[in-house]
Amino acid sequence: MSNCLKAQAASQQSMMHVMAKDKQGWLSLFSPDAVVQDPVGVSPLDPTGLGVQGIDAISTFWDNFIASGDITLTINTSIPAGDECANLVNIVKVMGDLRIENDMIVVYAANDQGQITSLKAYWEYAKVEAQITAQLSAG
């Protein structure tokens, strides 16, 4: 299997583990030196814009951002190429009375063993923040 198909398979497994709240299954998909940038660039979630690197940091990322709600991910388009796969994804995250919905592009890179070496999620932090602010103001 080519690495782009390995990346595509890993991306699908990643999303299944997130929706099942299976932290250990999700972490098992990553190489020891993997990098997660979610979102890509500088944001209040990642002041350096460099993402998090390594299993311990990725585990903390899960605890801080994934475990805080119920997440539904829908892959609308998946394009494998090279050693990577780019997915156009719709995400819905529910945290108590808050419901956040957003489209994003998530690019996964995989190594020869099919482990994720890089996960880059492209989405607008300000758009998500506006949704949260509007719901809190209305509530």
VOBA-1610 file (N, C-alpha, C; in pm, whole numbers, padded with zeros to 5 digits, always signed):
BEGIN
Met+00086-00118+00000Met+00000+00000+00000Met+00090+00124+00000Ser+00059+00220-00084Ser+00138+00343-00090Ser+00114+00427+00036Asn+00210+00515+00064Asn+00198+00597+00184Asn+00077+00689+00181Cys+00036+00735+00062Cys-00083+00822+00059Cys-00207+00743+00100Leu-00214+00616+00061Leu-00328+00535+00104Leu-00317+00499+00252Lys-00192+00484+00301Lys-00172+00463+00445Lys-00217+00587+00522Ala-00184+00705+00470Ala-00227+00830+00534Ala-00379+00841+00533Gln-00440+00803+00422Gln-00585+00809+00412Gln-00650+00712+00513Ala-00597+00591+00522Ala-00651+00495+00618Ala-00632+00545+00762Ala-00514+00601+00791Ala-00488+00654+00925Ala-00581+00771+00957Ser-00611+00853+00857Ser-00701+00967+00880Ser-00841+00918+00917Gln-00886+00814+00851Gln-01018+00759+00880Gln-01020+00696+01019Gln-00913+00622+01053Gln-00904+00562+01186Gln-00898+00670+01294Ser-00822+00777+01267Ser-00811+00887+01361Ser-00949+00944+01395Met-01026+00969+01293Met-01159+01027+01314Met-01251+00930+01387Met-01240+00801+01357Met-01323+00702+01428Met-01288+00698+01577His-01157+00703+01608His-01115+00702+01749His-01161+00828+01822Val-01156+00943+01754Val-01201+01068+01816Val-01350+01058+01849Met-01429+01013+01753Met-01574+01005+01776Met-01609+00902+01883Ala-01528+00797+01896Ala-01551+00694+01997Ala-01491+00730+02133Lys-01426+00846+02140Lys-01357+00891+02262Lys-01252+00790+02308Asp-01183+00731+02211Asp-01082+00629+02235Asp-00943+00692+02227Lys-00902+00750+02338Lys-00774+00821+02342Lys-00657+00729+02310Gln-00650+00612+02371Gln-00536+00523+02350Gln-00530+00474+02205Gly-00646+00443+02148Gly-00649+00404+02007Gly-00600+00515+01917Trp-00641+00638+01948Trp-00600+00754+01869Trp-00449+00775+01881Leu-00398+00772+02003Leu-00254+00793+02023Leu-00171+00686+01955Ser-00223+00564+01946Ser-00149+00454+01884Ser-00126+00475+01735Leu-00200+00567+01675Leu-00185+00594+01531Leu-00063+00680+01498Phe-00007+00748+01600Phe+00098+00846+01576Phe+00238+00787+01593Ser+00331+00836+01511Ser+00472+00801+01530Ser+00522+00874+01655Pro+00629+00825+01718Pro+00677+00887+01842Pro+00711+01036+01830Asp+00752+01080+01711Asp+00793+01220+01692Asp+00690+01300+01612Ala+00568+01252+01605Ala+00463+01318+01526Ala+00438+01460+01575Val+00385+01543+01484Val+00349+01681+01514Val+00201+01700+01481Val+00129+01763+01574Val-00011+01799+01553Val-00022+01951+01557Gln-00077+02008+01449Gln-00106+02152+01443Gln-00255+02166+01419Asp-00328+02204+01524Asp-00474+02211+01517Asp-00522+02324+01607Pro-00542+02442+01545Pro-00529+02477+01404Pro-00385+02509+01366Val-00360+02511+01235Val-00230+02553+01184Val-00213+02702+01211Gly-00095+02740+01258Gly-00065+02881+01281Gly-00084+02923+01426Val-00053+03047+01449Val-00065+03105+01584Val-00212+03125+01618Ser-00250+03082+01739Ser-00386+03102+01790Ser-00378+03096+01942Pro-00487+03131+02011Pro-00488+03115+02156Pro-00465+02969+02199Leu-00496+02873+02110Leu-00473+02732+02140Leu-00328+02692+02121Asp-00254+02770+02040Asp-00114+02740+02009Asp-00040+02872+01988Pro+00001+02938+02097Pro+00063+03070+02086Pro+00191+03074+02002Thr+00262+02962+01991Thr+00384+02960+01910Thr+00355+02933+01763Gly+00243+02868+01735Gly+00210+02830+01598Gly+00288+02709+01549Leu+00361+02643+01637Leu+00444+02529+01598Leu+00376+02395+01621Gly+00261+02396+01687Gly+00192+02272+01716Gly+00251+02202+01835Val+00212+02078+01854Val+00264+01996+01962Val+00336+01876+01900Gln+00447+01835+01963Gln+00527+01726+01907Gln+00551+01618+02011Gly+00536+01494+01968Gly+00560+01379+02053Gly+00433+01330+02119Ile+00435+01203+02157Ile+00315+01138+02211Ile+00267+01205+02340Asp+00358+01243+02429Asp+00314+01307+02554Asp+00241+01437+02527Ala+00294+01519+02439Ala+00230+01647+02406Ala+00098+01625+02332Ile+00094+01525+02246Ile-00029+01494+02173Ile-00135+01441+02271Ser-00092+01364+02371Ser-00183+01316+02475Ser-00244+01433+02552Thr-00161+01530+02586Thr-00210+01650+02656Thr-00306+01728+02567Phe-00275+01736+02437Phe-00365+01801+02341Phe-00503+01734+02346Trp-00505+01601+02345Trp-00632+01528+02355Trp-00707+01571+02480Asp-00638+01567+02595Asp-00702+01600+02722Asp-00760+01741+02723Asn-00689+01835+02663Asn-00730+01976+02666Asn-00836+02012+02562Phe-00835+01947+02447Phe-00919+01994+02336Phe-01015+01890+02278Ile-00980+01766+02283Ile-01068+01664+02224Ile-01163+01607+02329Ala-01112+01580+02448Ala-01191+01515+02552Ala-01302+01602+02608Ser-01301+01732+02577Ser-01394+01826+02639Ser-01536+01824+02582Gly-01564+01735+02487Gly-01699+01733+02432Gly-01722+01611+02345Asp-01841+01604+02289Asp-01877+01498+02195Asp-01852+01552+02054Ile-01776+01478+01977Ile-01735+01524+01844Ile-01789+01431+01738Thr-01847+01490+01633Thr-01888+01418+01513Thr-01809+01475+01397Leu-01743+01387+01324Leu-01662+01427+01209Leu-01717+01360+01084Thr-01734+01438+00979Thr-01781+01385+00852Thr-01682+01425+00745Ile-01625+01325+00677Ile-01533+01352+00567Ile-01618+01375+00442Asn-01612+01496+00389Asn-01686+01528+00267Asn-01607+01494+00142Thr-01475+01510+00147Thr-01386+01476+00037Thr-01254+01431+00096Ser-01194+01328+00037Ser-01065+01278+00080Ser-00976+01261-00042Ile-00860+01327-00040Ile-00770+01324-00156Ile-00632+01277-00112Pro-00596+01152-00145Pro-00462+01104-00113Pro-00363+01145-00223Ala-00242+01184-00181Ala-00137+01220-00278Ala-00002+01218-00206Gly+00100+01170-00274Gly+00232+01163-00215Gly+00230+01077-00091Asp+00281+01129+00020Asp+00278+01060+00149Asp+00167+01114+00237Glu+00073+01189+00178Glu-00027+01260+00257Glu-00168+01235+00206Cys-00262+01279+00287Cys-00402+01276+00250Cys-00467+01404+00303Ala-00539+01474+00218Ala-00610+01595+00259Ala-00759+01563+00262Asn-00821+01591+00376Asn-00964+01567+00393Asn-01037+01698+00417Leu-01146+01718+00345Leu-01238+01826+00376Leu-01338+01768+00474Val-01340+01824+00595Val-01414+01765+00706Val-01511+01867+00765Asn-01628+01819+00802Asn-01721+01897+00882Asn-01712+01841+01023Ile-01693+01930+01120Ile-01686+01890+01259Ile-01798+01956+01337Val-01862+01878+01421Val-01961+01928+01516Val-01913+01885+01654Lys-01895+01982+01742Lys-01853+01952+01878Lys-01958+02007+01973Val-02006+01921+02061Val-02106+01960+02159Val-02043+01951+02297Met-02049+02064+02369Met-01998+02072+02506Met-02110+02131+02591Gly-02184+02044+02657Gly-02298+02092+02734Gly-02400+02155+02642Asp-02432+02284+02667Asp-02529+02356+02584Asp-02466+02419+02461Leu-02333+02415+02450Leu-02265+02475+02334Leu-02255+02374+02220Arg-02282+02422+02099Arg-02269+02341+01979Arg-02187+02421+01878Ile-02073+02367+01842Ile-01983+02435+01749Ile-01977+02352+01622Glu-01998+02417+01508Glu-01987+02348+01380Glu-01892+02426+01291Asn-01806+02353+01223Asn-01703+02418+01143Asn-01657+02324+01032Asp-01620+02381+00920Asp-01554+02305+00814Asp-01405+02328+00826Met-01328+02224+00796Met-01184+02238+00801Met-01121+02143+00700Ile-00998+02172+00666Ile-00918+02082+00585Ile-00812+02024+00677Val-00805+01891+00682Val-00709+01824+00767Val-00616+01743+00678Val-00486+01771+00691Val-00385+01702+00611Val-00307+01609+00703Tyr-00308+01482+00667Tyr-00236+01378+00740Tyr-00118+01331+00656Ala-00001+01315+00718Ala+00114+01252+00654Ala+00143+01123+00729Ala+00183+01019+00655Ala+00212+00890+00716Ala+00350+00841+00674Asn+00411+00762+00761Asn+00539+00700+00728Asn+00516+00563+00664Asp+00624+00491+00638Asp+00613+00361+00572Asp+00534+00260+00655Gln+00532+00278+00788Gln+00457+00188+00875Gln+00310+00227+00886Gly+00272+00334+00821Gly+00133+00380+00827Gly+00101+00465+00949Gln+00204+00503+01025Gln+00182+00589+01141Gln+00172+00735+01096Ile+00088+00810+01165Ile+00074+00952+01136Ile+00200+01024+01185Thr+00264+01097+01095Thr+00381+01176+01132Thr+00346+01324+01145Ser+00238+01363+01082Ser+00194+01502+01086Ser+00044+01509+01067Leu-00021+01589+01149Leu-00163+01619+01135Leu-00174+01770+01139Lys-00224+01827+01029Lys-00241+01973+01020Lys-00387+02003+00990Ala-00452+02072+01082Ala-00592+02108+01065Ala-00601+02258+01034Tyr-00659+02288+00919Tyr-00676+02427+00875Tyr-00820+02469+00900Trp-00837+02560+00997Trp-00969+02615+01027Trp-00950+02751+01092Glu-01059+02830+01090Glu-01053+02967+01139Glu-01092+02974+01287Tyr-00994+03004+01370Tyr-01020+03014+01514Tyr-01125+03122+01543Ala-01115+03236+01475Ala-01208+03348+01500Ala-01353+03308+01472Lys-01375+03225+01371Lys-01511+03180+01338Lys-01568+03094+01450Val-01487+03007+01505Val-01531+02921+01616Val-01556+03006+01740Glu-01466+03097+01767Glu-01481+03187+01882Glu-01610+03266+01872Ala-01643+03314+01752Ala-01768+03390+01731Ala-01891+03303+01760Gln-01887+03178+01721Gln-01999+03087+01750Gln-02017+03072+01901Ile-01907+03053+01971Ile-01913+03036+02117Ile-01967+03161+02183Thr-01915+03277+02143Thr-01958+03404+02199Thr-02106+03427+02176Ala-02155+03401+02054Ala-02296+03420+02022Ala-02385+03330+02106Gln-02344+03205+02125Gln-02426+03113+02204Gln-02427+03149+02351Leu-02312+03192+02402Leu-02307+03233+02542Leu-02388+03358+02567Ser-02388+03450+02469Ser-02467+03574+02482Ser-02616+03547+02477Ala-02655+03450+02394Ala-02796+03417+02379Ala-02848+03334+02496Gly-02757+03262+02563Gly-02797+03167+02666Gly-02824+03233+02796
//
